């Protein structure tokens, strides 16, 4: 059986990775709104994902307003694809080991 990636498997980080997998990049406020996390929790999870090399964080300005952009790194894309394959392997019924049962005759 495939091992699950524990960094991605945590529900909040899985939500973040799934959101980022469908866009080129997302700003902090979009992720905050879509995940329902607090600013502190989102920041903590993003730092953990950045430390794992799964996301790239760019801090910039839009005019005079701070803007934090987050994108999935190539390593993050590969890790998410691997995670999805692992989950599919676990959940797919045909992959489950079947034990033959002998009925009394």
C-alpha positions in Angstrom: 0.0 0.0 0.0 1.2 3.5 -0.8 2.4 5.8 2.0 0.5 9.1 2.3 2.4 12.3 2.2 1.8 13.6 5.8 2.6 17.2 4.9 -0.2 17.3 2.3 -2.6 14.9 4.1 -3.3 17.4 6.9 -6.8 18.8 5.9 -6.0 22.5 5.8 -2.8 22.0 3.8 -4.7 19.6 1.5 -7.2 22.3 0.9 -4.5 24.9 0.1 -2.7 22.5 -2.3 -5.9 21.6 -4.0 -6.8 25.3 -4.5 -3.4 26.1 -5.8 -3.3 23.2 -8.2 -6.2 24.7 -10.2 -4.7 28.2 -10.6 -1.4 29.8 -11.7 -1.1 31.7 -8.4 -3.4 33.0 -5.7 -3.1 35.9 -3.3 -3.3 35.5 0.5 -6.7 37.0 0.8 -8.2 34.6 -1.8 -6.7 31.6 0.1 -8.0 33.1 3.4 -11.5 33.4 2.0 -11.6 30.0 0.3 -10.1 28.0 3.2 -11.9 29.6 6.0 -8.7 29.6 8.1 -7.6 32.4 10.3 -4.7 34.6 9.1 -2.4 33.0 11.7 -3.4 29.4 10.7 -3.1 30.1 7.0 0.3 31.7 7.5 1.6 28.7 9.6 0.4 26.2 7.0 1.9 28.2 4.1 5.2 28.3 6.0 5.1 24.5 6.4 4.4 24.0 2.7 7.1 26.4 1.8 9.6 24.6 4.0 8.7 21.4 2.3 9.3 23.1 -1.1 5.7 22.7 -2.2 4.8 26.4 -2.6 6.6 29.5 -3.6 5.6 32.7 -1.7 6.2 36.1 -3.2 5.7 39.3 -1.1 5.2 42.4 -3.1 3.0 45.5 -3.3 0.0 46.5 -5.4 0.5 50.2 -5.3 1.1 50.9 -1.6 -0.9 47.8 -0.4 1.1 44.7 0.5 0.4 41.7 -1.7 1.4 38.1 -0.9 1.2 35.7 -3.9 1.4 32.0 -3.5 2.0 29.4 -6.2 2.5 25.7 -6.3 6.1 24.8 -7.1 7.0 22.0 -9.6 7.9 19.8 -6.5 4.5 20.7 -5.0 2.7 19.7 -8.2 4.5 16.4 -8.3 3.9 15.7 -4.6 0.1 16.5 -5.1 -0.1 14.1 -8.1 1.7 11.4 -6.1 -0.7 12.0 -3.2 -3.7 11.7 -5.4 -2.4 8.5 -6.9 -1.8 7.1 -3.4 -5.3 8.0 -2.3 -6.7 6.4 -5.5 -4.8 3.2 -4.8 -6.1 3.1 -1.2 -9.7 3.9 -2.2 -10.0 1.8 -5.4 -12.0 -1.4 -4.6 -10.2 -3.5 -7.2 -6.9 -2.9 -5.4 -8.2 -4.1 -2.1 -6.8 -7.5 -1.0 -9.6 -10.1 -0.9 -9.4 -13.0 1.4 -11.2 -16.1 0.2 -13.7 -17.5 2.6 -14.5 -21.2 2.8 -18.0 -22.0 3.6 -18.8 -25.1 5.5 -20.2 -27.9 3.3 
